[in-house]
């Protein structure tokens, strides 16, 4: 990501992260789920801002709840993104064997070009 921000000095970066809510957990303890998601959101924001500190004024953060593939594709269209950059693997099972399922889904459903980083 650093290389892309260096190469295009006028580019902005919208960081989209999606939370998938487990309905049973949210139904039982919505306050705890909301608090956890808030802490996770802030942690992600801090870590990415630290990693990309020289470009922090060019970063926007969007935290969505829902289906990851649909949410990412929709968010990219809404911000009029020129490119979606994603990691090749998520944190799910078998992440070493296959292309991440969210990345795979975005590759096949996005109308915007997708760059997959290893």
WONOR-V122999 format. One record per pair of residues at least 6 apart in sequence whose ideal C-beta (glycine too) atoms are under 8 Angstrom apart, sorted by the first residue. I is the first residue (numbers start at 0). J is the second residue. D is the distance in Angstrom with one decimal. If there is no record, write none. Layout:
i-><I I>
j-><J J>
d-><D D>
//
This chain:
i-><0 0 0 0 0 1 1 1 3 3 3 3 4 4 4 4 4 4 10 11 11 11 12 12 12 12 12 13 13 13 13 13 13 13 14 14 14 14 14 14 14 15 15 15 15 15 15 16 16 16 16 16 16 17 17 17 17 17 17 17 17 18 18 18 18 18 19 19 19 19 20 20 24 25 36 36 40 40 43 43 44 47 47 48 48 51 59 61 61 63 63 64 67 67 68 68 68 68 69 71 71 71 71 71 72 72 72 72 72 74 75 75 75 76 76 80 81 81 82 82 82 82 83 83 83 83 83 83 84 84 84 85 85 85 85 85 85 85 85 86 86 86 86 86 87 87 87 87 87 87 88 88 88 88 88 89 89 89 89 91 91 97 98 98 102 102 105 106 106>
j-><12 50 51 84 116 50 51 54 10 12 82 84 10 12 51 53 54 57 57 57 58 59 51 54 57 58 59 58 59 60 61 74 78 80 43 44 47 58 59 60 61 61 63 70 71 74 75 40 43 60 61 62 63 62 63 64 65 66 67 70 71 36 39 62 63 64 64 65 66 67 32 64 32 32 62 64 60 62 60 62 60 58 60 55 58 58 78 74 78 70 74 70 101 104 101 104 105 108 108 83 85 101 105 109 105 108 109 110 111 80 83 109 111 110 111 111 111 112 111 112 113 114 105 109 111 112 113 114 113 114 116 99 101 102 105 113 114 115 116 99 102 115 116 117 98 99 102 115 116 117 94 95 98 99 102 99 100 101 102 99 100 103 106 115 113 115 113 113 115>
d-><6.9 7.9 6.5 6.3 7.7 7.9 6.6 7.8 6.9 7.9 7.9 6.9 6.3 6.4 6.8 7.9 4.6 6.6 6.9 5.0 7.7 6.6 7.3 7.0 5.9 5.3 7.2 7.9 4.5 7.6 6.0 7.2 4.9 6.6 7.6 7.8 5.6 6.3 7.0 5.0 7.0 4.7 6.7 7.2 5.6 4.7 7.4 7.3 5.5 7.7 7.6 5.7 7.5 7.8 4.9 7.1 6.4 7.7 4.4 4.5 6.5 5.3 7.2 7.0 7.3 4.9 7.6 7.4 7.4 6.5 6.8 5.7 5.7 4.8 7.6 7.5 7.9 4.6 7.7 7.9 5.2 7.0 7.6 5.2 6.5 6.2 7.6 5.6 7.7 4.4 6.4 7.9 4.5 7.4 5.9 3.5 5.6 5.8 7.7 6.9 7.9 7.3 5.4 7.7 6.2 5.4 4.9 7.6 7.7 8.0 5.2 6.5 5.0 7.1 7.0 5.5 7.2 7.6 6.8 5.4 7.5 5.9 6.3 5.9 5.5 7.1 4.6 7.1 7.8 4.8 6.2 7.8 7.5 4.8 6.2 6.4 7.4 5.8 7.0 6.9 6.8 7.5 5.8 7.8 6.1 6.3 6.1 5.1 6.6 5.1 4.2 7.2 7.2 4.6 7.4 4.0 6.9 5.7 7.2 7.1 6.6 7.7 7.8 7.6 7.8 5.9 5.8 5.2 7.1>
//
